[in-house]
Amino acid sequence: VRELSYAEQLDLIHRLTDPATDELMRRLRLPGGSHGLDAGCGSAWQTLRLAELAGPTGRVTGLDSDPQNLSAARRAVGDAGKGSQVDLVEGDLLDLPFDDAAFDWAWCADVLWVGMVVDEPAAALAELTRVVRPGGTIALVYWSAQRLLPGYPALEARLDTAFAGTVPYVAGIRPGQHAMRALAWLRRAGLSGTRAETAVADVQGPLSAERRAAMIAVFDMLWGTLQPVLDAQDWAAYRRLCAPGSPDNVLDDPDYYGYVTYSAFHGRRP
Ligand SMILES: C[S@@+](CC[C@H](N)C(=O)[O-])C[C@H]1O[C@@H](n2cnc3c(N)ncnc32)[C@H](O)[C@@H]1O
């Protein structure tokens, strides 16, 4: 089986998590005809959803620092026939190649991880705030939780504990640098009306082949590299319950249920 590219993995996982991120996008009530920035747009999956919400006269600029992700994004935008509504720009979140107040809003999903993408959030927040017009909104959006191993709460808690010390949560970062503290980052950047909200993507069996593949990609993303830090029994249990070819894979239960949550932290530039 061919290894999926990073952009392909993102797209696969978005098929599961879309209900949560779509809900958060809708709650932002992006004005029709507005021009937004999708900072760290990856494969442009969400850029295209945001463009839909901004309406036929709206525009979205997707920015990413990775040329490979941007090529995938260009293909996706071309395939969707949205070239007139979506621009894609290579650039760094910390040095945005845009004028002051160029956008009505900015969306930044699963990008701003301290210890991985930035040393501290303030510089990135200052840049995002600079390019959004007064009255415009900034939303920092993160995958925030999941329950994916029904019936195995203790094992799942141990897997999550092991994951919490690895990327993107990088062991050793200070509590105030964790994404769940993003309300303070927005407030310190001078934004008003700061608000956090969470939406859920449910994953219910029986799973289609596509959703099963997406869940396998999720298991792998969360727990697939933890062998060195797990005890042998937990690693064996993880493989038995989650490996694609295992006869005991939890995803093959027609009554499987799990969920993923996304949280948005947003505020308005005064
Ligand atoms: C986990 S992906 C999320 C992509 C997209 N927001 C989504 O939710 O599908 C993180 C993205 O951030 C981009 N990225 C990382 N550091 C960046 C930086 N300093 N400036 C711009 N983009 C960056 C990566 O190239 C990658 O495409």
The ligand as an ORCA input file, in Angstrom:
! r2SCAN-3c Opt
* xyz 0 1
  C      -1.728     20.208     11.240
  S      -1.576     21.163      9.773
  C      -3.131     22.006      9.772
  C      -3.498     22.486      8.396
  C      -4.861     23.161      8.280
  N      -4.998     24.323      9.125
  C      -5.944     22.175      8.600
  O      -6.507     22.219      9.683
  O      -6.193     21.331      7.741
  C      -0.419     22.437     10.218
  C      -0.013     23.308      9.032
  O       0.694     24.452      9.509
  C       1.743     24.737      8.599
  N       2.744     25.542      9.310
  C       3.583     25.143     10.296
  N       4.365     26.167     10.698
  C       4.000     27.248      9.959
  C       4.452     28.607      9.910
  N       5.422     29.049     10.707
  N       3.873     29.435      9.014
  C       2.886     28.992      8.199
  N       2.422     27.709      8.204
  C       2.977     26.853      9.069
  C       2.225     23.353      8.189
  O       2.968     23.406      6.986
  C       0.910     22.606      8.059
  O       0.391     22.698      6.740
*
